[in-house]
Amino acid sequence: MIIELNELLSLLRDLRGKQKIVFTNGCFDILHAGHADYLKKAKSLGDILIVGINSDESIRRIKGEKRPIIPQELRAYLLDSLKPVDYVIIFEEDTPFELIKAIKPDVLVKGADWDLDKIVGADFVLSYGGKVERIEFSFDISTTKIIEKILKLNCF
């Protein structure tokens, strides 16, 4: 379900303590097998998987004017269609820190390529007894690598 923050927080009030809430975030610009594997593993760490995605404006600030490739509404729709994902929320900020503070997940998840001290919200989650998990990637693929391959093929 693609959801607004106030609606999500209302749902979480009823779920908290009964189900383990897992949160992860990212751009998820061009969805690929690495994303699917990562989200499946993230879901296995709890009962409810919430995925925060950067808004289009947020991605432009972080990755440059040529990104995102896929608009936020379509990225949200694709993620919402994946079996492991329970809720998708779009955030405007460059980092999900405020969203993490509001959601207060039991488990915060990022890829193993992130050092613990670089994971936004990790200190906050650990401060109340939550866990931070880093997931190893099963596939050597990324949106950047896909874009580079397409450009090398001179498809455009």
TORPA-4810 file (N, C-alpha, C, O; in nm, 3 decimals):
<nodes>
NODE_1_0.084_-0.117_0.000_0.000_0.000_0.000_0.089_0.124_0.000_0.179_0.137_0.083_M
NODE_2_0.064_0.214_-0.092_0.132_0.342_-0.094_0.057_0.431_0.004_-0.065_0.446_-0.006_I
NODE_3_0.130_0.490_0.098_0.064_0.548_0.214_0.127_0.682_0.253_0.246_0.704_0.232_I
NODE_4_0.048_0.769_0.310_0.096_0.896_0.365_0.138_0.871_0.510_0.092_0.776_0.574_E
NODE_5_0.225_0.957_0.562_0.282_0.936_0.694_0.177_0.930_0.804_0.183_0.841_0.890_L
NODE_6_0.081_1.022_0.804_-0.019_1.022_0.914_-0.100_0.893_0.916_-0.132_0.841_1.023_N
NODE_7_-0.134_0.840_0.798_-0.208_0.714_0.791_-0.121_0.597_0.838_-0.168_0.509_0.910_E
NODE_8_0.006_0.598_0.798_0.100_0.493_0.840_0.117_0.493_0.991_0.113_0.387_1.053_L
NODE_9_0.136_0.610_1.050_0.155_0.617_1.194_0.032_0.568_1.269_0.044_0.506_1.374_L
NODE_10_-0.085_0.596_1.215_-0.209_0.546_1.276_-0.213_0.393_1.273_-0.249_0.330_1.372_S
NODE_11_-0.177_0.334_1.160_-0.173_0.187_1.149_-0.069_0.127_1.243_-0.093_0.024_1.305_L
NODE_12_0.046_0.193_1.254_0.154_0.140_1.336_0.119_0.142_1.485_0.167_0.058_1.560_L
NODE_13_0.036_0.235_1.527_-0.008_0.237_1.668_-0.074_0.106_1.707_-0.056_0.056_1.818_R
NODE_14_-0.151_0.051_1.614_-0.221_-0.077_1.640_-0.128_-0.198_1.627_-0.151_-0.301_1.690_D
NODE_15_-0.023_-0.186_1.544_0.065_-0.299_1.517_0.184_-0.308_1.613_0.238_-0.416_1.637_L
NODE_16_0.225_-0.194_1.666_0.347_-0.189_1.748_0.334_-0.283_1.868_0.233_-0.283_1.938_R
NODE_17_0.437_-0.361_1.890_0.439_-0.456_2.000_0.377_-0.590_1.965_0.402_-0.691_2.031_G
NODE_18_0.296_-0.592_1.859_0.235_-0.717_1.815_0.309_-0.776_1.696_0.316_-0.897_1.679_K
NODE_19_0.365_-0.687_1.614_0.439_-0.731_1.496_0.569_-0.652_1.487_0.575_-0.536_1.526_Q
NODE_20_0.672_-0.717_1.435_0.803_-0.652_1.422_0.803_-0.566_1.295_0.774_-0.615_1.186_K
NODE_21_0.834_-0.438_1.312_0.832_-0.341_1.203_0.973_-0.322_1.149_1.065_-0.288_1.224_I
NODE_22_0.988_-0.343_1.019_1.116_-0.329_0.950_1.106_-0.210_0.854_1.005_-0.193_0.785_V
NODE_23_1.211_-0.129_0.852_1.214_-0.014_0.761_1.342_-0.016_0.680_1.450_-0.044_0.732_F
NODE_24_1.329_0.015_0.552_1.444_0.040_0.467_1.408_0.153_0.373_1.292_0.193_0.361_T
NODE_25_1.509_0.204_0.307_1.483_0.316_0.216_1.581_0.314_0.100_1.683_0.245_0.104_N
NODE_26_1.548_0.389_-0.002_1.637_0.404_-0.117_1.567_0.475_-0.230_1.451_0.516_-0.218_G
NODE_27_1.639_0.490_-0.340_1.583_0.555_-0.458_1.499_0.456_-0.539_1.392_0.492_-0.589_C
NODE_28_1.547_0.333_-0.552_1.479_0.228_-0.628_1.438_0.281_-0.765_1.323_0.268_-0.806_F
NODE_29_1.534_0.342_-0.834_1.505_0.411_-0.960_1.471_0.315_-1.072_1.363_0.323_-1.130_D
NODE_30_1.561_0.224_-1.104_1.531_0.119_-1.202_1.530_-0.011_-1.124_1.635_-0.061_-1.084_I
NODE_31_1.414_-0.065_-1.102_1.398_-0.185_-1.020_1.466_-0.305_-1.088_1.446_-0.328_-1.207_L
NODE_32_1.544_-0.380_-1.012_1.617_-0.494_-1.067_1.621_-0.608_-0.966_1.571_-0.595_-0.854_H
NODE_33_1.680_-0.719_-1.006_1.683_-0.840_-0.923_1.752_-0.814_-0.788_1.713_-0.873_-0.688_A
NODE_34_1.852_-0.729_-0.786_1.918_-0.696_-0.660_1.823_-0.633_-0.561_1.827_-0.664_-0.442_G
NODE_35_1.736_-0.544_-0.610_1.635_-0.484_-0.524_1.539_-0.590_-0.471_1.508_-0.593_-0.351_H
NODE_36_1.492_-0.677_-0.560_1.396_-0.780_-0.519_1.455_-0.871_-0.412_1.389_-0.902_-0.313_A
NODE_37_1.579_-0.913_-0.431_1.647_-0.998_-0.334_1.664_-0.925_-0.200_1.638_-0.982_-0.094_D
NODE_38_1.709_-0.801_-0.206_1.729_-0.719_-0.086_1.598_-0.704_-0.007_1.597_-0.720_0.115_Y
NODE_39_1.490_-0.673_-0.077_1.360_-0.654_-0.010_1.308_-0.784_0.050_1.248_-0.784_0.157_L
NODE_40_1.331_-0.895_-0.019_1.291_-1.026_0.034_1.366_-1.055_0.164_1.306_-1.101_0.262_K
NODE_41_1.497_-1.028_0.165_1.577_-1.049_0.285_1.536_-0.953_0.397_1.532_-0.992_0.514_K
NODE_42_1.506_-0.829_0.362_1.462_-0.731_0.462_1.332_-0.777_0.527_1.317_-0.768_0.649_A
NODE_43_1.239_-0.824_0.447_1.110_-0.870_0.500_1.129_-0.987_0.596_1.054_-1.000_0.692_K
NODE_44_1.228_-1.072_0.570_1.251_-1.189_0.656_1.295_-1.149_0.797_1.297_-1.233_0.887_S
NODE_45_1.331_-1.024_0.817_1.377_-0.976_0.948_1.262_-0.931_1.038_1.285_-0.890_1.152_L
NODE_46_1.141_-0.937_0.988_1.027_-0.895_1.069_0.895_-0.933_1.005_0.889_-1.021_0.920_G
NODE_47_0.790_-0.864_1.047_0.655_-0.894_0.999_0.603_-0.792_0.898_0.535_-0.828_0.802_D
NODE_48_0.634_-0.666_0.921_0.586_-0.557_0.837_0.706_-0.487_0.776_0.795_-0.442_0.848_I
NODE_49_0.711_-0.478_0.642_0.820_-0.408_0.574_0.769_-0.278_0.517_0.680_-0.275_0.432_L
NODE_50_0.828_-0.170_0.566_0.798_-0.036_0.516_0.918_0.009_0.433_1.032_0.002_0.478_I
NODE_51_0.891_0.056_0.311_0.997_0.103_0.223_0.977_0.253_0.199_0.875_0.295_0.144_V
NODE_52_1.074_0.332_0.241_1.073_0.474_0.212_1.148_0.498_0.083_1.261_0.451_0.066_G
NODE_53_1.086_0.572_-0.009_1.157_0.605_-0.133_1.174_0.756_-0.143_1.086_0.834_-0.108_I
NODE_54_1.292_0.793_-0.194_1.319_0.933_-0.217_1.225_0.987_-0.324_1.200_0.921_-0.425_N
NODE_55_1.175_1.108_-0.302_1.093_1.174_-0.405_1.183_1.207_-0.524_1.305_1.199_-0.516_S
NODE_56_1.120_1.242_-0.635_1.196_1.280_-0.754_1.290_1.397_-0.723_1.407_1.394_-0.762_D
NODE_57_1.240_1.498_-0.654_1.322_1.614_-0.620_1.440_1.575_-0.532_1.552_1.623_-0.552_E
NODE_58_1.417_1.488_-0.437_1.523_1.440_-0.349_1.632_1.369_-0.430_1.751_1.391_-0.407_S
NODE_59_1.591_1.286_-0.523_1.688_1.213_-0.606_1.768_1.311_-0.691_1.889_1.296_-0.705_I
NODE_60_1.702_1.411_-0.748_1.775_1.510_-0.828_1.882_1.580_-0.746_1.993_1.604_-0.794_R
NODE_61_1.850_1.613_-0.621_1.948_1.679_-0.535_2.066_1.586_-0.504_2.180_1.631_-0.495_R
NODE_62_2.038_1.457_-0.489_2.142_1.361_-0.450_2.221_1.310_-0.571_2.344_1.302_-0.566_I
NODE_63_2.151_1.276_-0.679_2.214_1.205_-0.790_2.231_1.289_-0.916_2.296_1.245_-1.011_K
NODE_64_2.175_1.409_-0.919_2.190_1.496_-1.036_2.061_1.510_-1.115_1.965_1.437_-1.095_G
NODE_65_2.062_1.606_-1.206_1.943_1.645_-1.282_1.889_1.537_-1.376_1.772_1.542_-1.415_E
NODE_66_1.973_1.440_-1.414_1.928_1.337_-1.508_1.853_1.224_-1.439_1.799_1.136_-1.505_K
NODE_67_1.850_1.226_-1.310_1.781_1.122_-1.233_1.665_1.186_-1.158_1.672_1.305_-1.128_R
NODE_68_1.560_1.113_-1.128_1.544_0.970_-1.152_1.507_0.942_-1.298_1.462_1.030_-1.371_P
NODE_69_1.526_0.818_-1.336_1.482_0.770_-1.467_1.332_0.746_-1.461_1.259_0.783_-1.553_I
NODE_70_1.286_0.683_-1.355_1.146_0.647_-1.336_1.084_0.744_-1.234_1.139_0.761_-1.125_I
NODE_71_0.969_0.808_-1.266_0.906_0.901_-1.172_0.859_0.832_-1.043_0.832_0.712_-1.042_P
NODE_72_0.851_0.909_-0.935_0.820_0.855_-0.802_0.690_0.777_-0.796_0.684_0.675_-0.728_Q
NODE_73_0.588_0.820_-0.865_0.460_0.748_-0.860_0.474_0.608_-0.917_0.416_0.513_-0.864_E
NODE_74_0.552_0.595_-1.024_0.571_0.464_-1.086_0.666_0.377_-1.004_0.646_0.256_-0.994_L
NODE_75_0.769_0.437_-0.944_0.859_0.362_-0.856_0.780_0.309_-0.736_0.797_0.194_-0.695_R
NODE_76_0.695_0.395_-0.679_0.613_0.354_-0.564_0.520_0.239_-0.604_0.504_0.143_-0.529_A
NODE_77_0.458_0.250_-0.722_0.366_0.146_-0.770_0.440_0.012_-0.785_0.390_-0.092_-0.742_Y
NODE_78_0.558_0.015_-0.847_0.635_-0.108_-0.866_0.671_-0.172_-0.732_0.654_-0.293_-0.714_L
NODE_79_0.721_-0.092_-0.639_0.758_-0.146_-0.508_0.636_-0.202_-0.435_0.644_-0.308_-0.373_L
NODE_80_0.525_-0.131_-0.443_0.403_-0.176_-0.377_0.354_-0.309_-0.434_0.285_-0.385_-0.366_D
NODE_81_0.390_-0.337_-0.558_0.348_-0.461_-0.623_0.432_-0.583_-0.583_0.396_-0.696_-0.615_S
NODE_82_0.543_-0.559_-0.515_0.631_-0.669_-0.476_0.581_-0.736_-0.349_0.542_-0.670_-0.252_L
NODE_83_0.582_-0.867_-0.350_0.531_-0.947_-0.240_0.585_-0.909_-0.102_0.507_-0.901_-0.007_K
NODE_84_0.717_-0.886_-0.087_0.768_-0.858_0.049_0.726_-0.722_0.106_0.731_-0.703_0.228_P
NODE_85_0.686_-0.629_0.022_0.662_-0.491_0.065_0.519_-0.473_0.115_0.423_-0.503_0.045_V
NODE_86_0.507_-0.423_0.238_0.375_-0.396_0.294_0.331_-0.252_0.273_0.215_-0.226_0.239_D
NODE_87_0.423_-0.158_0.294_0.390_-0.016_0.280_0.503_0.057_0.210_0.621_0.029_0.233_Y
NODE_88_0.466_0.151_0.124_0.562_0.237_0.056_0.526_0.381_0.091_0.410_0.421_0.084_V
NODE_89_0.627_0.458_0.129_0.607_0.598_0.162_0.714_0.680_0.092_0.832_0.645_0.095_I
NODE_90_0.673_0.788_0.029_0.765_0.877_-0.041_0.806_0.988_0.055_0.722_1.046_0.124_I
NODE_91_0.938_1.016_0.060_0.983_1.126_0.145_1.059_1.229_0.062_1.129_1.195_-0.033_F
NODE_92_1.043_1.356_0.100_1.099_1.468_0.025_1.242_1.504_0.065_1.316_1.559_-0.016_E
NODE_93_1.281_1.473_0.188_1.412_1.511_0.239_1.522_1.431_0.169_1.495_1.330_0.104_E
NODE_94_1.646_1.476_0.183_1.758_1.404_0.124_1.789_1.275_0.199_1.845_1.182_0.141_D
NODE_95_1.754_1.270_0.327_1.773_1.147_0.406_1.639_1.110_0.472_1.550_1.194_0.483_T
NODE_96_1.626_0.985_0.513_1.502_0.941_0.577_1.499_0.963_0.728_1.415_0.905_0.797_P
NODE_97_1.589_1.046_0.782_1.602_1.055_0.928_1.470_1.092_0.996_1.432_1.026_1.093_F
NODE_98_1.401_1.193_0.948_1.274_1.233_1.010_1.170_1.123_1.000_1.091_1.102_1.092_E
NODE_99_1.170_1.053_0.889_1.077_0.941_0.869_1.108_0.828_0.967_1.017_0.769_1.026_L
NODE_100_1.236_0.798_0.984_1.277_0.693_1.080_1.236_0.733_1.221_1.187_0.649_1.298_I
NODE_101_1.256_0.859_1.257_1.216_0.906_1.389_1.066_0.892_1.410_1.021_0.855_1.519_K
NODE_102_0.988_0.919_1.307_0.842_0.909_1.318_0.796_0.764_1.325_0.709_0.730_1.406_A
NODE_103_0.852_0.678_1.242_0.811_0.538_1.235_0.863_0.458_1.355_0.792_0.373_1.408_I
NODE_104_0.985_0.486_1.395_1.050_0.415_1.506_1.046_0.264_1.483_0.984_0.189_1.559_K
NODE_105_1.115_0.219_1.376_1.109_0.076_1.343_1.183_-0.010_1.445_1.273_0.036_1.515_P
NODE_106_1.143_-0.136_1.451_1.214_-0.234_1.534_1.347_-0.270_1.469_1.446_-0.297_1.537_D
NODE_107_1.348_-0.270_1.334_1.467_-0.306_1.259_1.485_-0.205_1.145_1.393_-0.180_1.067_V
NODE_108_1.604_-0.149_1.137_1.643_-0.061_1.027_1.738_-0.140_0.938_1.833_-0.200_0.988_L
NODE_109_1.713_-0.141_0.807_1.790_-0.223_0.715_1.853_-0.137_0.606_1.790_-0.048_0.549_V
NODE_110_1.981_-0.167_0.579_2.052_-0.109_0.465_2.140_-0.218_0.405_2.157_-0.325_0.464_K
NODE_111_2.194_-0.190_0.289_2.284_-0.285_0.224_2.416_-0.293_0.298_2.456_-0.200_0.368_G
NODE_112_2.484_-0.405_0.281_2.612_-0.428_0.348_2.721_-0.333_0.297_2.828_-0.324_0.357_A
NODE_113_2.694_-0.263_0.188_2.791_-0.166_0.137_2.792_-0.038_0.221_2.877_0.050_0.201_D
NODE_114_2.699_-0.026_0.315_2.693_0.089_0.405_2.763_0.054_0.536_2.730_-0.046_0.600_W
NODE_115_2.860_0.136_0.576_2.920_0.121_0.709_2.817_0.163_0.813_2.740_0.256_0.790_D
NODE_116_2.817_0.095_0.926_2.718_0.123_1.030_2.714_0.271_1.068_2.606_0.328_1.087_L
NODE_117_2.829_0.333_1.078_2.833_0.473_1.120_2.785_0.569_1.011_2.772_0.689_1.036_D
NODE_118_2.759_0.519_0.891_2.709_0.602_0.780_2.559_0.580_0.756_2.500_0.649_0.674_K
NODE_119_2.499_0.485_0.826_2.357_0.456_0.805_2.275_0.560_0.880_2.279_0.569_1.003_I
NODE_120_2.200_0.638_0.803_2.116_0.743_0.861_2.012_0.679_0.954_1.941_0.587_0.915_V
NODE_121_2.005_0.729_1.077_1.907_0.682_1.174_1.954_0.565_1.258_1.883_0.525_1.351_G
NODE_122_2.071_0.509_1.229_2.118_0.391_1.303_2.132_0.422_1.452_2.084_0.345_1.535_A
NODE_123_2.196_0.531_1.485_2.213_0.567_1.627_2.079_0.583_1.696_2.061_0.539_1.810_D
NODE_124_1.983_0.644_1.626_1.850_0.664_1.685_1.783_0.529_1.712_1.731_0.508_1.821_F
NODE_125_1.784_0.440_1.615_1.719_0.309_1.629_1.786_0.229_1.741_1.718_0.166_1.822_V
NODE_126_1.916_0.231_1.745_1.988_0.158_1.850_1.960_0.219_1.989_1.964_0.148_2.089_L
NODE_127_1.933_0.349_1.994_1.913_0.416_2.123_1.791_0.365_2.200_1.789_0.372_2.323_S
NODE_128_1.691_0.312_2.131_1.573_0.261_2.201_1.565_0.108_2.197_1.460_0.050_2.225_Y
NODE_129_1.676_0.044_2.161_1.680_-0.102_2.162_1.646_-0.168_2.031_1.636_-0.290_2.024_G
NODE_130_1.627_-0.088_1.925_1.603_-0.145_1.793_1.731_-0.204_1.736_1.839_-0.189_1.794_G
NODE_131_1.718_-0.271_1.624_1.833_-0.334_1.558_1.861_-0.267_1.424_1.770_-0.215_1.359_K
NODE_132_1.986_-0.269_1.385_2.027_-0.224_1.253_2.091_-0.344_1.183_2.187_-0.401_1.233_V
NODE_133_2.036_-0.380_1.070_2.086_-0.496_0.995_2.139_-0.450_0.859_2.080_-0.365_0.793_E
NODE_134_2.252_-0.507_0.821_2.314_-0.480_0.692_2.304_-0.607_0.608_2.350_-0.713_0.650_R
NODE_135_2.245_-0.596_0.490_2.218_-0.712_0.406_2.322_-0.724_0.294_2.347_-0.629_0.220_I
NODE_136_2.381_-0.842_0.284_2.475_-0.872_0.175_2.397_-0.882_0.043_2.285_-0.931_0.039_E
NODE_137_2.460_-0.835_-0.063_2.397_-0.842_-0.194_2.425_-0.977_-0.260_2.536_-1.029_-0.250_F
NODE_138_2.325_-1.032_-0.325_2.340_-1.160_-0.395_2.376_-1.140_-0.542_2.425_-1.233_-0.607_S
NODE_139_2.352_-1.020_-0.594_2.374_-0.994_-0.736_2.462_-0.871_-0.752_2.450_-0.773_-0.677_F
NODE_140_2.552_-0.876_-0.849_2.638_-0.763_-0.879_2.568_-0.673_-0.981_2.604_-0.670_-1.099_D
NODE_141_2.467_-0.600_-0.933_2.387_-0.516_-1.021_2.347_-0.390_-0.943_2.329_-0.393_-0.822_I
NODE_142_2.333_-0.282_-1.016_2.285_-0.158_-0.957_2.222_-0.074_-1.067_2.245_-0.099_-1.186_S
NODE_143_2.144_0.024_-1.029_2.084_0.115_-1.127_2.194_0.185_-1.205_2.184_0.200_-1.327_T
NODE_144_2.298_0.228_-1.137_2.408_0.296_-1.205_2.472_0.206_-1.309_2.502_0.250_-1.420_T
NODE_145_2.494_0.078_-1.275_2.554_-0.015_-1.370_2.462_-0.039_-1.490_2.509_-0.053_-1.602_K
NODE_146_2.332_-0.044_-1.466_2.236_-0.062_-1.575_2.241_0.058_-1.669_2.245_0.042_-1.791_I
NODE_147_2.242_0.178_-1.614_2.249_0.299_-1.695_2.378_0.302_-1.776_2.377_0.333_-1.895_I
NODE_148_2.490_0.269_-1.712_2.619_0.267_-1.782_2.617_0.167_-1.897_2.670_0.196_-2.005_E
NODE_149_2.558_0.051_-1.876_2.552_-0.051_-1.981_2.467_-0.001_-2.100_2.504_-0.020_-2.216_K
NODE_150_2.355_0.060_-2.069_2.268_0.112_-2.175_2.343_0.219_-2.255_2.337_0.221_-2.378_I
NODE_151_2.413_0.307_-2.186_2.488_0.413_-2.255_2.599_0.355_-2.343_2.624_0.406_-2.452_L
NODE_152_2.666_0.249_-2.295_2.772_0.185_-2.374_2.717_0.121_-2.501_2.785_0.113_-2.603_K
NODE_153_2.593_0.074_-2.493_2.529_0.011_-2.608_2.483_0.114_-2.709_2.437_0.079_-2.818_L
NODE_154_2.493_0.242_-2.674_2.448_0.352_-2.761_2.302_0.336_-2.803_2.265_0.360_-2.918_N
NODE_155_2.221_0.295_-2.705_2.079_0.276_-2.733_2.004_0.409_-2.748_1.894_0.414_-2.802_C
NODE_156_2.065_0.514_-2.698_1.991_0.642_-2.699_2.066_0.749_-2.772_2.018_0.862_-2.782_F
</nodes>
